[in-house]
Amino acid sequence: MAAALALAAGDWPARAQQSFKSGVDLVRVPVVVTGKDGLLTRGLTAKDFEVREDGVKQTITAFAEGAPGGDLELHLGLLLDVSGSMELDLRDAANAAVQFVTGLDEAADATLVEFASTIQLGRFSRDSYPRLFERIRQHKPDGDTALFDAIGVYLETARTRPGQHVLLLYTDGGDNSSKLSYAQLVDALRFSNVLVYAIGYLDNQSSTQRVVQQSRLTMLTRETGGDAFFPGGKRDLQTAYARILDELGSRYTIGYEPAPPRSDGKFHKIQVHLTAPAAKDAKIRARSGYLAPVGR
């Protein structure tokens, strides 16, 4: 079944010490661990991690490697830039998006957000993926770019749906028509539980634009624990989406319950460290924190 809305402007390995449950009191932190060689580090347990919130050590109450399982279905989001500035890159972006969806067996469904001057949103169950792929490939680039608004629209849809959310963004990084500001978007990402990855097509931008857009995409994605990739050709593109799939399959998801539950409307900083001596040279990428709701 597929649903649409128009708006203006495989088996995955899991080692779970405790199943995850959806709930506003549980803070979930996706974590990617890499060694000195850049290869993903697998096989760690909850005892190998330490989590601090605002400097205070937390008790890990849920942990998984790979798909967390439990009642946390994974919902995939695809943001596809179909604006005029994507004219030279849209075909490659569309093909890569199809290949990525095909490779992510863990996802229960996919939400496609196509954006230019306006934003089109459609949700597709797995049995309607052929219609999703047809829609991805049908576009001719045209119009301005409402990148920030498009991300905001997806975050709003994800906010009311329980489970995990992974958002993959294909864009040249520019924004020239959003009502949502960059600062407002950062706050929206902090309030969400969406893990964001980006594929940035910047080769056709000026050097000044390239620096700004690369910095913004990198900061936005890493705020959530994800990352940004900037392919220089088809081979780089294949490598990028293969890496993202690999990270999703080997990620760790750590859960803890702050006491008392946060409802102060403030940003709470999260720090994740490794306690395993053998992993002292490893690098960790996790979301920087979360913005608590106001009141309950």
C-alpha positions, 0 to 999 in steps of 0.5 A: 500500500502506498500513501502520498501527500503534497506539501508546499515550499535479509537477516540482520545479526543482533546480540541483544541483552535486553529487547528495546521497547518504544517509550518516551522515557528511554533514550536510544543512542545508535553508535558506530565503532571503527578501529584505527584502520577505519573498519567497523568493530563488531562483537562488543557488549554493553559492558564495553561501553560507558554512557554519560548524560551531561557528565553523569554516568548512566545505567545501560538498560538495553543494548543490541548489535545490529537490529535492536529487535523487540517492537522497534521496526525500522522505517526508512526515509529517502529524501530526493532532491529533484530541483534544477541544480540536480540536473547532472546528478539526479539519474545517478542519485535515483539509481543509487536510491533504488539499490539502497532500498533493495539492500536494506532488508531490515526496513519495514517500509519506506517514505519517499520525500521528493523536494524542489520548490514544493515537497511531495511525500509518499509512504510505501510498504515493501510489497509496493516497492516497484511503485516506489522505484518507478516514482524515484526514476520518473523525475525531471529536475526543475525548481528551487531547493527547499532542503531544510523544509523537506527534512523538517517534513520527514521529521514531523512524520517520524515523530508520531510513528514508533520504532527506529527511523533512518533517513537517507538524503540525496542532494547537492546541499544547497537551500534557497527556498526553505522557511525553516532556518538551519538553526531550527532544523538542528533543534528539530533533529535533536528532538527527533530519534532519526539517524540521518545519512547524506549523499552530497553531490557537490562537484558541480558547485563553486568552491565557496558553495562546496565548502559551506554545503559540505560542512552543513551536511556533515554537521547535520548528519553527525548531530544524529550519529550518522555521516555524510558522503561526497562521491566524485563518481559512480564508483564512489557512490557505490562505495558510499551506500555500501558503507551505510548499509554496513554501518546499519548492519553492525551498529550498536544501539544503547538505551538508558533511562534518565532519572528523573525523566527529562521534561525541561525543554533543554538540550542534554549532551550525550557522551559514549566511551569505550571501556574495553582495553582492546578498543582504546584506539577505536573511534566512536560516532554517536548522536551528540545529545537530545532536546527534551520535551517541555512538560508532560 
